[in-house]
Amino acid sequence: MSVRSILFVCLGNICRSPLAEGIARNLAEYEGVELELDSAGTGAWHRGELPCEGSVRIAQKRGVDISMLRARQVREEDASRFDLIIAMDQNNLSDLKRFGFPQEKLFLLGEFGLAGQDIPDPYHYRGEEGFEKVFEMIEEGVKTLLKNHGLLRL
């Protein structure tokens, strides 16, 4: 399957999925690959908000700008708009299945180079090291995802 679009999904779309979108965008731009990339949350609590300060800070520290992103909730049309829909954890994946998203498009980011691990919410850790750990996990997953689909040579 040729992948031209990817949606990254977490709970509120202010921490993990914006990081995944930003990392994927940087890698695709570096490789000169045109991809439609977006992120969304399964919940609507943060709709229209900026990514959280910790995610913006760790992204900037690593050369990724996510400051222009705004949280949104997944929509029914995302199921047909995106080739891949990548959930950050099992709960997000279960929600997407319950919403009726096609099983063949749904994957956990942890399936890509992370032995199936969930990407934890960085707030489950204390301070900056939580965002560091989560950024590193997401970066590894996104790189492996893009490599596996022939979109990255790194």
Secondary structure, DSSP 8 states (H G I E B T S, - for coil): ----EEEEEESSSSSHHHHHHHHHHHHHHHHT---EEEEEESS-TTTT----HHHHHHHHHTT---TT----B--TTHHHH-SEEEESSHHHHHHHHHTT--GGGEEEGGGTTSTT-----GGGS-THHHHHHHHHHHHHHHHHHHHHTT----
